[in-house]
């Protein structure tokens, strides 16, 4: 018996140096066709390893959509308040009433040296 992994999120690990500006861009494809994300509802949560919520991002508050591109941004002012360590995140997107988690992974905050 094989496992169908089509519905499991892609694993993507990323991070930031505390106090730096963070920006990531995502586009999603199915059978080579890029999704148009216009009208979709994305939600991304950043959580500590114990499950406590660190931050939540939605369109207008850290997430932006332009056609087929989703941008996740965190200002340097916000990242300066994050404690160094390893966190978890996932990105859930509702498209035409269908909710799906497309990406999940670790988000590492590294201690800054220059302040």
C-alpha positions as CSV (number, residue, x, y, z in Angstrom):
1,X,0.0,0.0,0.0
2,X,1.4,3.4,-0.9
3,X,0.7,6.7,0.7
4,X,-0.9,9.6,-1.2
5,X,1.2,12.6,-0.3
6,X,-0.7,15.0,-2.6
7,X,-2.6,16.5,0.3
8,X,0.3,16.9,2.7
9,X,1.9,20.3,2.9
10,X,5.3,21.0,1.4
11,X,8.0,21.3,4.0
12,X,9.8,24.6,3.9
13,X,12.2,25.7,6.6
14,X,13.1,29.4,6.9
15,X,14.1,32.0,9.4
16,X,15.4,35.4,10.2
17,X,18.1,37.2,12.3
18,X,16.3,38.9,15.1
19,X,15.9,42.6,14.2
20,X,16.1,42.0,10.5
21,X,13.2,42.5,8.0
22,X,11.8,39.1,6.7
23,X,10.1,38.6,3.4
24,X,9.2,35.3,1.6
25,X,7.3,34.9,-1.6
26,X,5.2,31.8,-2.6
27,X,3.5,30.6,-5.7
28,X,1.6,27.3,-6.0
29,X,1.2,25.0,-8.9
30,X,-1.0,22.0,-9.7
31,X,0.0,19.9,-12.7
32,X,2.2,22.8,-13.9
33,X,-0.6,25.4,-13.7
34,X,0.0,28.3,-11.3
35,X,-2.9,29.1,-9.0
36,X,-4.4,32.6,-9.3
37,X,-4.7,33.5,-5.6
38,X,-6.9,36.5,-6.2
39,X,-9.9,36.2,-3.9
40,X,-8.3,33.5,-1.7
41,X,-8.1,33.7,2.1
42,X,-4.6,32.8,3.4
43,X,-3.8,32.4,7.1
44,X,-0.4,31.8,8.5
45,X,0.4,31.1,12.1
46,X,3.8,31.1,13.8
47,X,3.9,29.0,17.0
48,X,6.3,28.1,19.7
49,X,7.2,24.4,20.1
50,X,4.8,24.2,23.0
51,X,1.9,25.2,20.7
52,X,1.5,28.7,22.0
53,X,0.7,31.4,19.3
54,X,3.6,33.8,18.6
55,X,2.0,35.6,15.6
56,X,-0.8,35.3,13.1
57,X,-0.6,36.7,9.6
58,X,-3.5,37.4,7.1
59,X,-4.0,39.7,4.1
60,X,-3.3,43.2,5.3
61,X,-1.3,42.1,8.3
62,X,1.8,40.5,7.1
63,X,0.4,38.7,4.0
64,X,-0.2,40.2,0.6
65,X,-1.6,38.7,-2.6
66,X,-0.8,39.9,-6.1
67,X,-2.2,37.5,-8.8
68,X,-0.5,34.2,-8.3
69,X,2.1,35.5,-5.7
70,X,1.7,35.4,-2.0
71,X,4.1,37.5,0.0
72,X,4.8,37.0,3.8
73,X,6.5,39.9,5.5
74,X,7.6,40.7,9.0
75,X,9.1,44.1,9.9
76,X,12.4,44.5,11.6
77,X,10.5,46.1,14.5
78,X,8.5,43.0,15.0
79,X,11.3,40.5,14.6
80,X,13.4,42.4,17.1
81,X,10.8,41.2,19.7
82,X,11.2,37.5,18.9
83,X,13.2,35.4,21.2
84,X,16.0,33.4,19.4
85,X,14.9,29.8,18.9
86,X,13.0,27.4,16.7
87,X,9.3,27.9,16.0
88,X,6.8,26.2,13.7
89,X,4.5,27.7,11.0
90,X,2.0,26.6,8.5
91,X,0.2,28.4,5.7
92,X,-3.4,27.6,5.1
93,X,-5.3,28.9,2.1
94,X,-9.0,28.9,1.4
95,X,-9.7,28.9,-2.3
96,X,-13.4,28.8,-3.5
97,X,-14.4,27.4,-0.1
98,X,-11.8,24.7,-0.1
99,X,-9.4,25.0,2.9
100,X,-5.9,23.4,2.6
101,X,-2.5,23.7,4.3
102,X,0.0,24.1,1.5
103,X,3.3,24.8,3.4
104,X,4.6,24.0,6.9
105,X,8.0,24.0,8.5
106,X,10.4,25.4,11.0
107,X,11.0,29.1,11.4
108,X,14.3,29.8,13.1
109,X,15.1,33.1,14.8
110,X,18.9,33.7,15.2
111,X,20.3,36.0,17.8
112,X,21.5,39.3,16.3
113,X,25.0,40.5,16.9
114,X,24.8,44.0,15.5
115,X,22.2,46.1,17.3
